[in-house]
């Protein structure tokens, strides 16, 4: 799969090294300042540099100049010689044009028969190309130029090897029983990607019945070892599709490609972890009265419901569905209506891996319809929900009527505590990235930075400089920050920014000039000197917004950190070992990190919160206990 990755400033030396032999090849007699040319495309507004990526390897580059008049110019373009016989040129060029639909023009080097033949073949008949014409050269060393209009297709040419408009029920892909569909919108430009099924109560009924049949059939008779082997194969299939899944997720969620690719790799790792763990969950023997043997068994709940949000579909499917399948449950998955393509892709790969029919069922649709039907279904024996506090309360209420256990992973207002003795060089990347990754749309995002008075000004200065360097743009450009999931979410975040009118803005990132006006973009914003009781310091924003709060003493830091309704994650930055141990106990959070934040997102680490961040744990072995129930057996034998 071909993808484009935005070239970053820190990759300038690598770009210069790639450009030097290319320019010597296409314009050997023209003196060119390669270094200055490269830096213009990494620095100047309207100029963009991309790596062409094939199977995770850099296969070429493209330099695009968007002129003030709106015309796009492909200034330089090449596929590296070692990749030229693999048929990448046309597909990579189309990816570039798709990224920037509109009026295009670019020149072809004089006397280059190879380039002349390539572009004639490449552009002729290419989908999206209209009004193709040959024109006079743009620069003296060119023989001529091409001009054309490029119109992006609504499906973005996504690698959808499955039908996104269907539900998966009992191993069969089928339309929603109502026949209704919903539009799926690309947050980078507001266009419709495709249509998905609008599943409802009837579809959930069928999915639950199919899951029950699987438990009474092949799936229920499988050993833990056999279940683990299927999950392991599924993980391998996910790895083979990492690039496809990354492109799909970037279009669907608005997540920059690098982050989407990391999520796909994490999904494969969840399958690998739970595949290996499936046959390693043990019961216990309990010493008891003479003449008795007492032991415990771990058994599946039965049919489990999984309501997955739009911000991290692949990772949350991996940690909840993966663990539930490992324990022998049969799953009904309801993905978010805003982003559900990788959920459908995962289900198709599960079929390819040999998962029996009905062990995994997927019903897309609205939360108020399909989600509500699943939450309150009497045939569901456990619910896993990740999302907002308000919706989580409704899910728990519906499940409670059936006396069904619920795992809730809800919101957060996670702090990082930076003390005077902290290693600021080590801390800075975590301080910024933990708040802006996925445009701040992360339950465990670090939206509060508490800095001790002695380093407060330095932390503010360093974070402000990092914010000024943040760029926001379309997901496929692979910048640091992509769009928010929707226009509605943009309204919510801008509403919070308006609440900060009485605060000091320390720094903001920038939205690239060519970002579509119809995209859901907001500027990353860092507020300084924020009172701990301010709305921006207490409420979950779910956008790229962080607040800086000064403190003097350890007790004050703990009081501020624990002052919200949430308790998902916290981080401590200091060198004092005794303080690290004290604070790890005192902070009200489900996870505490010392001199890091997130620990690389390890799938082995139990995850969940306290307070309004929810209850129950997923990830690691702890999830296997949550997706099972304990049975005690007491045998009297004399």
C-alpha positions in Angstrom: 0.0 0.0 0.0 1.3 3.4 -1.0 1.1 6.3 1.5 2.4 9.8 1.9 4.2 11.0 5.0 4.9 14.7 5.6 8.6 15.3 5.8 9.6 17.1 9.0 12.2 19.7 9.6 14.4 17.3 11.5 14.5 15.1 8.4 16.1 17.9 6.3 19.5 16.1 6.0 17.8 13.0 4.7 15.8 15.0 2.2 18.9 16.8 0.9 20.7 13.5 0.6 17.7 12.2 -1.5 17.4 15.3 -3.6 21.1 15.5 -4.6 21.3 12.4 -6.9 17.8 13.1 -8.2 18.6 16.6 -9.4 21.9 15.4 -10.9 19.8 12.9 -12.9 17.1 15.3 -14.2 19.0 18.6 -14.5 22.8 17.7 -14.6 23.8 21.0 -16.3 21.8 23.3 -14.1 23.4 24.6 -10.9 20.9 24.3 -8.1 21.2 25.1 -4.4 19.9 21.8 -3.1 20.0 22.7 0.6 18.1 26.0 0.2 15.6 24.3 -2.1 14.9 21.6 0.4 14.6 24.0 3.4 12.0 26.1 1.5 9.7 23.1 1.3 10.2 22.4 5.0 9.8 26.0 6.1 7.7 28.2 3.8 3.9 28.4 3.8 2.4 26.9 0.7 5.3 24.5 0.2 5.0 20.9 1.3 7.4 17.9 1.2 6.2 14.3 1.3 7.9 11.0 1.5 6.4 8.3 -0.7 6.0 5.3 1.6 5.6 1.8 0.4 5.2 -1.1 2.9 6.7 1.1 5.6 9.8 2.1 3.6 10.6 5.5 2.0 10.4 4.9 -1.7 10.6 8.4 -3.0 9.6 12.0 -2.4 7.3 14.7 -3.8 7.6 18.5 -3.4 4.4 20.5 -3.9 4.1 24.2 -4.2 0.6 25.7 -3.7 0.7 29.2 -5.3 -1.3 32.1 -3.8 -3.6 31.9 -6.8 -4.6 28.4 -5.8 -2.7 26.5 -8.6 -0.8 23.4 -7.4 2.7 22.7 -8.8 4.5 19.4 -8.6 7.9 21.0 -8.3 9.9 17.8 -7.9 8.8 14.1 -7.9 10.7 10.9 -8.0 10.6 7.2 -7.0 13.9 6.0 -5.8 15.7 3.7 -8.4 15.4 0.5 -6.2 11.6 0.9 -6.3 11.1 1.9 -9.9 10.3 -1.6 -11.2 7.5 -2.2 -8.7 4.9 0.0 -10.4 4.7 2.7 -7.7 5.0 5.8 -9.8 1.5 6.2 -11.0 -0.1 5.3 -7.7 2.1 7.6 -5.8 1.5 10.5 -8.2 -2.2 10.0 -7.9 -1.9 10.0 -4.1 -0.2 13.4 -4.3 -2.9 14.8 -6.6 -5.6 13.4 -4.4 -4.1 15.1 -1.4 -4.6 18.5 -3.1 -7.5 18.5 -5.6 -7.7 21.5 -7.9 -5.7 23.0 -10.8 -2.3 21.4 -11.4 0.7 22.2 -13.5 4.2 20.9 -13.5 7.2 20.8 -15.9 9.0 17.9 -17.5 12.8 18.1 -17.7 14.2 18.8 -21.2 15.6 15.8 -23.0 14.4 13.3 -20.4 12.8 10.5 -22.5 12.1 8.4 -19.4 10.2 11.2 -17.6 8.4 12.1 -20.8 7.2 8.5 -21.3 6.3 8.1 -17.7 4.0 11.2 -17.4 2.3 10.5 -20.7 1.4 7.0 -19.5 0.7 8.1 -16.0 -1.8 10.9 -16.7 -3.6 9.4 -19.6 -6.8 7.8 -18.3 -6.0 8.5 -14.6 -9.2 8.8 -12.6 -9.8 12.3 -11.5 -7.7 14.0 -14.2 -9.7 16.4 -16.5 -8.7 19.0 -19.1 -5.2 17.5 -19.6 -3.1 19.6 -21.9 0.5 20.1 -22.8 1.8 23.6 -22.3 5.0 25.7 -22.5 7.7 25.0 -19.9 7.7 26.8 -16.5 11.5 27.1 -16.1 14.3 27.2 -18.8 15.6 23.7 -18.1 12.2 22.1 -18.8 11.0 21.0 -22.2 7.3 21.5 -21.6 4.7 21.3 -18.8 1.4 19.6 -18.2 -1.7 21.3 -16.9 -4.9 19.7 -15.8 -7.7 19.7 -13.2 -7.9 17.0 -10.6 -11.1 16.1 -8.8 -10.9 13.9 -5.8 -13.3 11.0 -5.7 -15.6 10.8 -2.7 -14.2 7.4 -1.6 -10.7 8.8 -1.5 -9.6 5.5 -3.2 -9.4 3.9 0.2 -8.3 0.3 0.3 -11.7 -1.0 1.4 -11.5 -4.7 0.6 -14.9 -5.2 2.4 -18.4 -3.7 1.9 -18.6 -0.9 4.5 -22.4 -0.6 4.1 -23.1 -4.0 5.8 -23.4 -5.5 9.3 -21.7 -8.8 10.2 -24.1 -11.2 11.9 -23.5 -14.9 12.3 -20.6 -14.9 9.9 -22.6 -13.3 7.1 -22.3 -9.7 5.8 -25.8 -8.3 5.4 -27.6 -4.9 5.2 -29.3 -3.5 8.2 -32.8 -5.0 8.5 -34.3 -1.6 7.9 -32.2 -1.1 4.8 -31.1 2.3 6.1 -27.6 3.7 5.9 -25.7 6.6 7.4 -23.0 8.9 5.8 -19.5 8.5 7.0 -17.7 11.9 6.9 -14.0 12.6 6.4 -13.1 15.1 9.1 -10.1 16.5 7.0 -12.4 18.1 4.4 -16.0 17.3 5.4 -16.6 15.1 2.3 -18.6 11.8 2.5 -16.3 8.8 2.5 -19.0 6.2 2.0 -22.2 5.0 3.7 -22.4 2.6 6.6 -25.3 0.4 7.9 -27.8 2.1 10.3 -28.3 -1.0 12.4 -31.1 -1.0 15.0 -32.7 -3.2 17.6 -33.6 -5.9 15.1 -30.0 -6.2 14.0 -28.8 -6.3 17.6 -31.4 -9.1 18.3 -30.0 -11.1 15.4 -26.4 -10.5 16.5 -27.0 -11.6 20.1 -28.8 -14.7 18.8 -25.9 -15.5 16.5 -23.4 -15.0 19.4 -25.5 -17.4 21.6 -25.5 -20.0 18.8 -21.7 -19.7 18.5 -21.3 -20.4 22.3 -23.4 -23.5 21.8 -21.5 -24.5 18.7 -18.0 -24.7 17.4 -16.8 -21.6 19.3 -18.0 -22.8 22.6 -16.4 -26.2 22.2 -12.9 -24.8 21.3 -10.1 -25.1 23.8 -8.3 -22.1 25.1 -5.3 -23.1 23.1 -7.3 -23.2 19.9 -8.8 -19.8 20.6 -5.3 -18.4 21.2 -4.1 -19.7 17.9 -6.9 -17.9 16.0 -6.1 -14.7 17.8 -2.5 -15.1 16.9 -3.3 -15.6 13.3 -5.6 -12.6 13.4 -2.7 -10.5 14.7 -0.5 -11.6 11.8 -3.2 -10.7 9.3 -3.5 -7.2 10.9 0.3 -6.7 10.5 0.0 -7.6 6.9 -2.6 -4.9 6.5 -1.0 -2.2 8.6 -0.6 0.3 5.8 -4.2 -0.2 4.6 -5.6 0.1 8.1 -3.5 3.2 8.7 -4.9 4.9 5.6 -8.4 3.9 6.4 -8.1 5.2 10.0 -6.5 8.4 8.9 -9.4 9.1 6.6 -12.1 8.0 9.0 -10.9 9.5 12.3 -8.7 12.3 11.0 -5.7 10.9 12.8 -2.2 11.6 11.2 -0.9 8.6 9.3 2.0 8.0 11.8 -0.4 7.8 14.7 -2.9 5.7 12.7 -0.1 3.3 11.8 0.9 3.0 15.5 -2.7 2.1 16.3 -2.8 -0.7 13.7 0.5 -2.1 15.1 -1.0 -1.9 18.6 -4.1 -3.8 17.4 -1.8 -6.6 16.1 0.0 -6.6 19.4 -3.2 -7.0 21.4 -4.1 -10.0 19.3 -0.6 -11.4 19.9 -0.8 -10.8 23.6 -4.2 -12.3 24.2 -3.5 -15.1 21.8 -0.6 -16.1 23.9 -2.5 -15.5 27.2 -5.7 -17.4 26.3 -4.5 -20.8 27.8 -2.7 -19.3 30.8 -5.5 -18.1 33.0 -5.6 -20.6 35.8 -8.0 -21.5 38.6 -6.9 -22.1 42.2 -7.2 -24.8 44.8 -8.2 -23.6 48.3 -7.2 -25.4 51.5 -10.4 -26.4 53.3 -11.9 -28.9 55.7 -10.7 -32.5 55.8 -12.5 -34.6 53.2 -13.0 -31.7 50.8 -11.3 -30.6 47.6 -12.1 -27.0 46.7 -11.0 -25.2 43.5 -12.0 -22.3 41.3 -12.7 -22.1 37.6 -12.6 -19.1 35.3 -15.5 -19.2 32.8 -16.7 -16.8 30.1 -19.6 -14.5 30.8 -21.3 -15.6 27.6 -22.4 -12.9 25.1 -20.5 -9.7 25.7 -21.4 -6.3 24.2 -18.7 -3.8 23.2 -19.5 -0.2 22.5 -16.4 1.4 21.0 -15.7 5.2 20.5 -14.4 7.0 17.5 -11.1 8.2 18.8 -9.1 4.9 19.1 -11.2 2.2 17.4 -8.4 -0.2 16.7 -6.7 0.0 20.1 -10.0 -0.3 22.0 -11.2 -3.2 19.9 -7.9 -4.9 20.6 -8.1 -4.5 24.4 -11.8 -5.3 24.8 -12.8 -7.7 22.0 -9.4 -9.4 22.0 -9.6 -10.1 25.7 -13.2 -11.2 25.6 -12.5 -13.7 22.7 -9.5 -15.0 24.5 -11.7 -16.0 27.5 -14.2 -17.7 25.2 -17.0 -15.0 25.1 -18.9 -14.3 21.9 -18.9 -10.7 21.1 -21.4 -8.1 19.6 -19.5 -5.0 18.7 -21.2 -1.6 18.1 -18.6 0.8 16.7 -19.1 4.6 16.7 -21.2 6.0 13.9 -18.5 8.7 13.3 -15.7 6.2 12.6 -16.3 2.5 12.1 -14.3 1.4 9.1 -11.4 -0.3 10.9 -14.0 -2.2 13.1 -15.5 -3.7 9.9 -12.0 -4.4 8.6 -11.0 -6.2 11.8 -14.2 -8.3 11.6 -13.3 -9.3 8.0 -9.8 -10.2 9.0 -11.2 -12.3 11.9 -13.2 -14.4 9.5 -10.0 -14.9 7.4 -8.2 -16.0 10.6 -10.7 -18.8 11.1 -12.9 -17.3 13.8 -16.2 -19.3 13.8 -19.4 -17.7 12.7 -21.1 -15.7 15.4 -18.1 -15.4 17.7 -17.8 -11.8 16.5 -20.7 -9.8 15.2 -20.6 -6.1 14.2 -23.6 -3.8 14.1 -22.8 -0.2 13.1 -25.4 2.5 13.8 -26.4 5.3 16.0 -25.7 5.2 19.7 -29.3 6.0 20.5 -30.5 3.1 18.4 -28.0 0.2 18.1 -26.0 1.2 21.2 -29.1 1.5 23.4 -30.5 -1.8 22.1 -27.2 -3.5 22.9 -26.8 -1.9 26.4 -30.2 -3.1 27.5 -30.4 -6.4 25.8 -31.4 -9.3 28.1 -29.3 -11.7 26.2 -26.0 -9.8 26.8 -24.1 -10.8 29.9 -21.4 -8.1 30.1 -21.0 -4.7 28.6 -17.7 -2.9 27.8 -18.2 0.8 27.1 -15.6 3.6 26.4 -16.9 7.1 25.9 -18.4 10.1 27.7 -19.5 10.2 31.3 -23.1 11.0 30.4 -23.5 8.1 27.9 -21.6 5.7 30.3 -24.2 6.4 33.0 -27.0 5.6 30.5 -25.3 2.4 29.5 -24.8 1.3 33.1 -28.4 2.1 33.9 -29.7 0.1 31.0 -27.4 -2.9 31.9 -28.4 -2.6 35.5 -32.0 -3.5 34.7 -30.7 -6.9 33.6 -28.2 -7.1 36.5 -25.3 -7.2 34.0 -21.7 -6.1 34.9 -20.3 -3.1 33.1 -16.7 -2.0 32.4 -16.7 1.8 32.0 -13.7 3.8 30.7 -14.9 7.4 30.6 -13.4 10.9 30.7 -10.2 12.3 32.2 -8.5 15.5 33.2 -5.1 14.0 33.7 -2.3 16.0 35.3 1.5 15.9 34.9 3.3 17.2 38.0 6.7 18.8 37.2 8.9 19.5 40.2 11.9 21.7 40.5 14.4 18.8 40.2 12.7 17.4 37.0 14.7 16.5 33.9 13.0 19.0 31.6 14.8 17.8 28.5 13.2 14.4 29.1 9.9 15.8 30.2 9.1 18.2 27.4 8.1 15.8 24.6 5.7 14.1 27.0 4.3 17.3 28.3 3.3 18.5 24.8 2.5 15.2 23.0 0.3 13.8 25.8 -2.0 16.8 25.3 -2.0 17.1 21.5 -1.8 13.5 20.2 -4.9 12.7 18.2 -5.8 16.4 18.4 -6.2 16.0 22.2 -9.1 13.5 21.6 -7.8 11.0 24.1 -9.4 10.0 27.4 -6.0 9.9 29.0 -4.8 13.1 27.4 -2.7 15.2 29.8 -4.7 18.5 29.7 -3.2 19.9 33.0 0.5 20.7 33.5 1.3 21.5 37.1 4.8 23.0 37.4 6.5 23.9 40.6 7.3 27.6 41.0 11.1 27.2 40.6 10.8 25.8 37.0 7.4 27.2 36.0 8.7 29.9 33.8 11.1 27.6 32.0 8.4 25.0 31.5 6.1 27.7 30.1 8.8 29.0 27.7 9.8 25.5 26.5 6.2 24.4 26.0 5.4 27.7 24.2 8.2 27.2 21.8 7.0 23.6 21.1 3.5 24.8 20.6 4.6 27.4 18.1 6.1 24.6 16.0 2.9 22.5 15.9 1.2 22.4 12.5 -2.4 21.2 11.9 -3.7 19.9 8.6 -5.3 17.0 6.7 -4.6 13.6 8.2 -3.0 12.2 5.1 -0.3 14.9 5.3 0.9 13.3 8.5 1.5 16.5 10.4 1.8 16.6 14.2 -2.0 17.4 14.6 -4.9 16.4 12.4 -8.5 17.6 12.5 -11.1 17.0 15.2 -13.5 14.1 14.4 -16.4 16.4 13.3 -17.8 19.9 13.0 -19.8 19.2 16.2 -16.6 18.4 18.1 -15.0 21.6 16.7 -17.9 23.6 18.1 -17.5 22.0 21.5 -13.7 22.8 21.6 -14.1 26.4 20.3 -16.7 26.9 23.0 -14.2 25.9 25.6 -11.6 28.2 24.0 -14.1 31.0 24.4 -14.4 30.3 28.1 -10.7 31.0 28.3 -11.1 34.6 27.1 -10.1 35.7 30.6 -6.9 33.7 30.6 -3.5 34.2 29.1 -2.7 32.3 25.9 1.0 31.4 26.2 1.2 29.9 22.6 -0.7 28.4 19.8 0.0 26.1 16.9 -1.0 27.0 13.3 -3.3 25.5 10.7 -1.7 25.1 7.3 -2.9 27.6 4.8 -4.2 25.0 2.4 -6.3 23.1 5.0 -9.9 22.8 3.6 -12.3 25.2 5.2 -14.7 22.4 5.5 -12.3 20.4 7.7 -12.7 20.3 11.5 -9.5 22.2 12.4 -8.6 24.1 15.6 -5.3 25.6 16.7 -3.6 23.8 19.5 -3.7 26.3 22.4 -1.6 26.5 25.6 -3.0 28.6 28.5 -0.8 29.9 31.2 -1.3 30.9 34.9 -4.6 29.1 35.0 -6.5 29.0 38.4 -7.1 25.4 39.5 -10.9 26.1 39.8 -11.3 27.5 36.3 -13.5 25.6 33.9 -10.6 24.9 31.6 -8.7 23.3 34.5 -11.6 21.1 35.6 -13.7 20.1 32.6 -12.7 17.6 29.9 -12.3 19.5 26.6 -11.3 16.7 24.3 -9.3 18.9 22.0 -5.7 20.1 21.7 -5.9 22.4 24.7 -3.6 22.4 27.7 -3.4 24.6 30.8 -0.4 25.5 32.9 -0.9 25.7 36.6 1.9 26.8 39.1 2.3 25.3 42.6 4.6 25.7 45.5 4.6 22.6 47.7 4.0 18.9 47.2 0.8 19.0 49.3 -0.5 21.8 47.0 0.3 19.8 43.9 -1.6 16.8 45.2 -4.6 18.9 46.2 -4.8 20.5 42.7 -4.2 17.1 40.9 -7.0 15.4 42.9 -9.4 18.3 42.7 -11.4 17.2 39.6 -14.2 14.6 39.3 -11.8 12.4 37.2 -9.0 10.0 38.0 -7.7 8.3 35.0 -3.9 9.0 34.6 -1.3 11.1 36.4 2.4 11.6 35.9 5.2 12.7 38.2 8.4 14.3 37.0 11.1 14.5 39.7 14.4 12.8 40.8 13.5 12.4 44.5 12.7 8.7 44.9 10.9 9.2 48.2 8.6 11.8 46.6 8.0 9.5 43.7 6.7 6.8 46.0 4.7 9.1 48.2 2.9 10.7 45.3 2.2 7.4 43.5 0.1 6.5 46.5 -1.5 9.9 47.0 -2.6 10.7 43.5 -6.1 9.7 42.7 -5.7 7.9 39.4 -5.9 4.4 37.8 -2.4 4.7 36.3 0.5 6.7 37.7 3.7 7.2 35.6 7.0 8.3 37.0 9.3 10.3 34.7 7.3 9.2 31.7 3.7 9.4 30.4 1.9 6.4 29.0 4.9 4.0 29.1 4.6 3.6 25.4 1.0 2.5 25.7 2.0 -1.0 26.7 -0.8 -3.6 26.1 0.4 -5.4 29.2 -0.6 -2.6 31.6 -4.1 -2.6 33.2 -6.0 0.5 32.3 -9.0 2.2 33.9 -9.9 5.0 36.2 -11.6 6.0 39.4 -14.4 8.6 40.0 -16.0 9.8 36.9 -13.3 8.2 34.8 -15.1 4.9 35.3 -14.5 1.5 36.9 -13.2 -1.9 35.9 -9.9 -2.5 34.1 -8.9 -3.5 30.5 -5.5 -4.3 29.0 -3.1 -6.8 30.4 -4.1 -10.0 32.3 -6.5 -7.9 34.4 -8.9 -7.7 31.4 -9.0 -11.5 31.2 -10.3 -11.6 34.7 -12.9 -8.9 33.9 -14.2 -10.8 30.9 -14.7 -13.9 32.9 -16.6 -15.0 36.0 -15.3 -17.1 38.9 -16.9 -20.4 39.8 -16.1 -22.1 43.1 -16.3 -26.0 43.2 -16.4 -27.7 46.6 -16.2 -31.5 46.4 -16.8 -33.6 49.5 -15.3 -37.0 49.1 -14.7 -38.1 52.7 
